[in-house]
Amino acid sequence: MANVVVIGAQWGDEGKGKITDLLSRSADVVVRYQGGVNAGHTIVVDGKVLKLHLIPSGILYPNTMCLIGAGTVVDPKVLLGELEMLAGNGIDASGLKLASTAHVTMPYHRLLDKAIELQRGNGRIGTTGRGIGPTYSDKAERNGIRVIDLLDEAHLRERLEVPIKTKNLLLERIHGIEPLDANEVIAEYAAYGRRLAPHVVDCIRSIHGAAKARKNILFEGAQGTLLDLDHGTYPYVTSSNPVAGGACIGAGVGPTLIDRVIGVAKAYTTRVGEGPFPTELEGSLSDHLCDRGGEYGTTTGRRRRCGWFDGVIGRYAVEVNGIDCLAITKLDVLDELDQIQVCVAYELDGERIVHFPSSSGDFARCQPIYETLPGWQTSTADCRRLDELPPTAMAYLRFLAELMEVPIAIVSLGASRDQTIVVEDPIHGPKRALLSA
């Protein structure tokens, strides 16, 4: 039995959906522990592209229970849309469970998110406009609406009386937006509650019941380490804690329940939205990575900023999360390059540093120090074993393992499930018996 956390080791979009899908074959329970519909992952199964924002990818396995934990914020309209999409593709989603204590994204959250971002002007953060930040703000201010509130219309009306009045004042007087009709909002969300009721559970009892039964539990984070509210590139971060420690809070478990942490990182680096990005590329190289990697956001469709692999933030992610092993994704995107650069350190005000600076101002001034490695200039898309990889591709992977001081357990070479090399069982295998320096 093993309980595992899967986290993003960069700025999100690392391919966690595919890795979670792969690992879900060995999981009895998959728990999404934070974030909301601002996250998204794309899974390709038998040539069919499935895009999910809230439902864990483990839903594709009929005997796996998928739980949306209390630390997640839920847009019920989007969630119901995903359930309909899965049903339309012949996928049984009866194993989906939703924490009764998860907070709900309301219409005013979405309106305020867009209005506040517009008001920031040149200081914008680059939010998705899906209402995630305002939902978490209301949660912290103890004005939030939870899933359990949707199940009783009279109770929902009572809970929404003050928030809707307050939000309407903000919308109308501060942002010049038409106020919401309280009765319409209440009727709409009570209807969502009736449809979601069969999925609503006590999150704590569900997870700890599975743990006592010695089930394998997989905790799935959204976004990535550098977008963490406390440990990321603040203020250009999300409003929750994607790091491995967030699994304990968002799912309601103690750290002693976690056996292993698997970090997911691209063979290069991408970022969506605003904020510093030391290894960012421009011009033809950026276009090449973007086009070859399909670097467009699942949630917004925005083009991702692309750059070389950054070993400084990689080592930081290993430390912050306690990563035991890595899954390296999209190695195939580098197939055509004759040379590949890897950032091994930064230059800050004339000094070489190898640590991630806590000051956002310092980070913005960091210049990457690169080492250049030879490319392999041949396709890796059909490789299924390590010994099938070109020697220079193997050398590149070993370089990353040495740089991040953690072994590599999985190498992904495309979007499909079968385009994967599993070096060693990342859940049950020995922690160090993997591809390493």
ZIFENWO-V586018 format. One record per residue. N is the residue number from 1. PSI is psi in radians with two decimals (999 if undefined). OMEGA is omega as a letter, one per 30 degrees, with the letter a starting at -180 (NA if undefined). BURIAL is + if it has 16 or more other ideal C-beta (glycine too) atoms within 10 Angstrom, else -. Layout:
# ZIFENWO-V586018
<<N/PSI/OMEGA/BURIAL> <N/PSI/OMEGA/BURIAL>>
This chain:
# ZIFENWO-V586018
<<1/2.38/l/-> <2/2.41/l/+> <3/2.14/a/+> <4/2.44/l/+> <5/2.29/l/+> <6/2.13/a/+> <7/2.78/l/+> <8/2.32/a/+> <9/0.14/l/+> <10/-2.30/a/+> <11/0.52/a/+> <12/3.08/l/+> <13/0.49/a/+> <14/-0.13/a/+> <15/0.48/a/+> <16/-0.54/a/+> <17/-0.79/l/+> <18/-0.74/a/+> <19/-0.71/l/+> <20/-0.74/l/+> <21/-0.76/l/+> <22/-0.80/a/+> <23/-0.40/a/+> <24/-0.30/l/+> <25/-0.47/a/-> <26/0.04/a/+> <27/2.50/l/+> <28/-0.52/a/+> <29/2.34/l/+> <30/2.20/a/+> <31/2.14/l/+> <32/2.15/a/+> <33/-0.12/l/+> <34/3.07/l/+> <35/-3.03/a/+> <36/-2.50/a/+> <37/0.08/l/+> <38/-0.23/l/+> <39/2.84/l/+> <40/2.61/l/+> <41/2.59/a/+> <42/2.28/l/+> <43/2.38/l/+> <44/2.04/a/+> <45/2.08/a/-> <46/0.71/l/-> <47/-0.02/a/-> <48/2.26/a/-> <49/2.12/l/-> <50/2.21/a/+> <51/2.16/a/-> <52/2.58/l/+> <53/-0.60/a/+> <54/-0.69/a/+> <55/2.22/l/+> <56/2.57/a/+> <57/-0.24/l/+> <58/-0.21/a/+> <59/-0.32/a/+> <60/-0.18/l/+> <61/2.08/a/+> <62/-0.45/a/-> <63/0.17/a/-> <64/2.24/l/+> <65/2.24/l/+> <66/2.20/a/+> <67/2.20/l/+> <68/1.92/a/+> <69/3.01/a/+> <70/-0.44/a/+> <71/-0.14/l/+> <72/2.60/l/+> <73/2.34/a/+> <74/2.20/l/+> <75/1.84/a/+> <76/-0.55/l/+> <77/-0.76/l/-> <78/-0.75/a/+> <79/-0.79/l/+> <80/-0.61/l/-> <81/-0.68/l/-> <82/-0.71/l/+> <83/-0.71/l/+> <84/-0.69/l/-> <85/-0.76/l/-> <86/-0.75/l/+> <87/-0.69/l/-> <88/-0.38/l/-> <89/0.24/l/-> <90/0.40/a/-> <91/2.18/l/+> <92/2.02/a/-> <93/0.35/a/+> <94/-0.32/l/-> <95/0.03/l/+> <96/2.29/l/+> <97/2.50/a/+> <98/2.19/a/+> <99/2.25/a/+> <100/-0.39/a/+> <101/0.06/l/+> <102/2.50/a/+> <103/2.69/a/+> <104/2.32/l/+> <105/2.13/a/+> <106/2.91/a/+> <107/-0.66/a/+> <108/-0.45/l/+> <109/-0.76/l/+> <110/-0.76/a/+> <111/-0.76/a/+> <112/-0.67/l/+> <113/-0.86/a/+> <114/-0.70/a/+> <115/-0.73/a/+> <116/-0.69/l/+> <117/-0.70/l/+> <118/-0.67/a/-> <119/-0.49/a/-> <120/-0.41/l/-> <121/-2.22/a/-> <122/-0.28/l/-> <123/0.30/a/-> <124/2.64/a/-> <125/-0.54/a/+> <126/0.62/l/-> <127/2.86/l/+> <128/-0.19/a/+> <129/0.31/a/+> <130/0.07/l/+> <131/0.25/a/+> <132/-0.86/a/+> <133/-0.90/l/+> <134/-0.55/l/+> <135/-0.81/l/+> <136/-0.58/l/+> <137/-0.81/l/+> <138/-0.62/l/+> <139/-0.81/a/+> <140/-0.56/l/-> <141/0.02/l/-> <142/0.57/l/-> <143/0.25/a/-> <144/2.80/l/+> <145/2.28/a/+> <146/2.86/a/+> <147/-0.71/a/+> <148/-0.46/l/+> <149/-0.41/a/+> <150/-0.25/a/+> <151/-0.17/a/+> <152/1.93/a/-> <153/-0.68/l/+> <154/-0.74/l/-> <155/-0.70/l/-> <156/-0.73/l/+> <157/-0.74/l/+> <158/-0.73/a/-> <159/-0.51/a/+> <160/-0.15/a/+> <161/-0.92/a/-> <162/-0.82/a/-> <163/-0.74/a/+> <164/-0.69/l/+> <165/-0.80/a/-> <166/-0.82/a/-> <167/-0.64/l/+> <168/-0.64/l/+> <169/-0.77/l/-> <170/-0.82/a/+> <171/-0.81/a/+> <172/-0.86/a/-> <173/-0.55/a/-> <174/-0.74/a/-> <175/-0.06/l/-> <176/0.61/a/-> <177/2.47/l/+> <178/2.35/l/-> <179/2.77/l/+> <180/2.63/l/+> <181/1.99/a/-> <182/-0.75/a/-> <183/-0.68/l/-> <184/-0.74/l/-> <185/-0.79/a/+> <186/-0.78/l/+> <187/-0.74/a/-> <188/-0.81/a/-> <189/-0.48/l/+> <190/-0.64/l/+> <191/-0.69/l/-> <192/-0.74/a/+> <193/-0.73/l/+> <194/-0.66/a/-> <195/-0.55/a/-> <196/-0.26/a/+> <197/-0.71/a/-> <198/-0.32/a/-> <199/-0.20/a/+> <200/2.29/a/+> <201/2.95/l/+> <202/1.89/a/+> <203/-0.81/a/+> <204/-0.82/a/+> <205/-0.69/a/-> <206/-0.83/a/+> <207/-0.81/a/+> <208/-0.45/l/+> <209/-0.72/l/-> <210/-0.69/l/+> <211/-0.73/l/+> <212/-0.52/l/-> <213/0.11/l/-> <214/0.74/l/-> <215/2.69/l/-> <216/2.15/a/+> <217/2.25/l/+> <218/2.11/l/+> <219/2.14/a/+> <220/2.11/l/+> <221/2.67/l/+> <222/2.92/a/+> <223/-2.60/a/+> <224/3.00/a/+> <225/-0.75/a/+> <226/-0.03/l/+> <227/0.11/l/+> <228/2.40/a/+> <229/-0.65/a/+> <230/-0.52/a/-> <231/0.10/a/+> <232/-2.87/a/+> <233/1.13/a/+> <234/2.40/g/+> <235/0.10/a/-> <236/1.17/a/+> <237/3.05/l/+> <238/-3.07/a/+> <239/0.32/a/+> <240/-2.96/a/+> <241/1.62/l/+> <242/-0.28/a/+> <243/2.87/a/+> <244/-0.63/l/+> <245/-0.44/l/+> <246/-0.40/l/+> <247/-0.65/a/+> <248/-0.76/a/+> <249/-0.84/a/-> <250/-0.48/l/+> <251/-0.39/a/+> <252/0.79/l/+> <253/2.77/l/+> <254/2.75/a/-> <255/-0.40/l/-> <256/-0.21/l/-> <257/-0.31/a/+> <258/2.22/a/+> <259/-0.55/a/+> <260/2.62/l/+> <261/2.17/l/+> <262/2.14/l/+> <263/2.45/l/+> <264/2.25/l/+> <265/2.45/l/+> <266/2.78/l/+> <267/-0.10/l/+> <268/-2.84/a/+> <269/2.48/l/+> <270/2.81/l/+> <271/2.45/l/+> <272/2.50/l/+> <273/-2.88/a/+> <274/3.04/l/+> <275/2.82/a/+> <276/2.60/a/+> <277/1.51/a/+> <278/-0.64/a/+> <279/0.25/a/+> <280/2.41/l/+> <281/2.75/l/+> <282/2.88/l/-> <283/-2.58/a/-> <284/-0.62/l/-> <285/-0.76/l/-> <286/-0.76/l/+> <287/-0.70/a/-> <288/-0.86/l/+> <289/-0.72/a/+> <290/-0.81/a/+> <291/-0.79/a/-> <292/-0.62/a/+> <293/-0.06/a/+> <294/0.82/a/-> <295/1.29/l/+> <296/2.32/a/-> <297/2.38/l/+> <298/-0.64/a/-> <299/-0.81/a/+> <300/-0.33/a/+> <301/0.03/a/-> <302/2.51/l/-> <303/2.34/l/-> <304/2.52/l/+> <305/2.39/a/+> <306/2.55/l/+> <307/3.09/l/+> <308/2.84/l/+> <309/2.35/a/+> <310/1.83/a/+> <311/-0.36/l/+> <312/-0.87/l/+> <313/-0.45/l/+> <314/-0.83/l/+> <315/-0.66/l/+> <316/-0.76/l/+> <317/-0.67/l/+> <318/-0.76/a/+> <319/-0.83/a/-> <320/-0.58/a/+> <321/-0.25/a/+> <322/0.75/a/+> <323/2.30/l/+> <324/-0.63/l/+> <325/2.89/a/+> <326/2.62/l/+> <327/2.08/l/+> <328/2.15/a/+> <329/2.82/l/+> <330/0.60/l/+> <331/-0.58/a/+> <332/-0.39/a/+> <333/-0.43/a/+> <334/0.02/a/+> <335/-0.63/a/+> <336/-0.08/a/-> <337/2.46/l/+> <338/-0.45/l/-> <339/2.56/a/-> <340/2.33/l/+> <341/2.56/l/+> <342/2.26/l/+> <343/2.12/a/+> <344/-0.26/a/+> <345/3.02/l/+> <346/2.72/l/+> <347/2.14/a/-> <348/1.99/l/+> <349/0.74/l/-> <350/-0.02/a/-> <351/2.54/l/-> <352/2.22/l/-> <353/2.61/a/-> <354/0.14/a/-> <355/2.74/l/-> <356/2.11/a/+> <357/2.44/a/+> <358/-0.40/l/-> <359/2.20/l/-> <360/-0.55/l/-> <361/-0.74/l/-> <362/-0.75/a/-> <363/-0.66/a/+> <364/-0.43/a/-> <365/-0.09/a/-> <366/2.35/l/+> <367/2.33/a/-> <368/2.49/l/+> <369/2.11/a/+> <370/2.67/l/+> <371/2.45/a/-> <372/2.25/l/-> <373/2.63/l/+> <374/2.51/l/-> <375/3.14/a/+> <376/-0.33/l/+> <377/0.75/l/-> <378/2.67/a/-> <379/2.37/l/-> <380/0.05/a/+> <381/-0.48/a/-> <382/0.08/l/-> <383/2.36/l/+> <384/-0.09/l/-> <385/2.71/a/-> <386/-0.68/a/-> <387/-0.09/l/-> <388/-0.22/l/-> <389/2.55/l/+> <390/2.54/a/+> <391/-0.64/a/-> <392/-0.50/l/-> <393/-0.70/l/+> <394/-0.70/l/+> <395/-0.66/l/-> <396/-0.79/l/+> <397/-0.74/l/+> <398/-0.63/l/-> <399/-0.77/l/+> <400/-0.71/l/+> <401/-0.73/l/+> <402/-0.72/a/-> <403/-0.73/a/+> <404/-0.11/l/+> <405/0.72/l/-> <406/2.49/a/+> <407/2.80/l/+> <408/2.22/a/+> <409/-0.51/a/+> <410/2.45/l/+> <411/2.14/a/+> <412/2.36/a/+> <413/0.45/a/+> <414/3.09/a/+> <415/-0.45/a/+> <416/2.70/a/-> <417/-0.71/a/+> <418/-0.17/a/-> <419/1.08/a/+> <420/2.42/l/+> <421/2.07/l/+> <422/1.88/a/+> <423/-0.74/a/+> <424/2.62/l/+> <425/1.92/a/-> <426/-0.20/a/+> <427/-0.85/a/+> <428/-0.25/a/-> <429/2.93/l/+> <430/2.51/a/-> <431/-0.53/a/-> <432/-0.03/a/-> <433/0.97/a/-> <434/3.12/l/+> <435/2.07/a/+> <436/3.14/l/+> <437/999/NA/->>
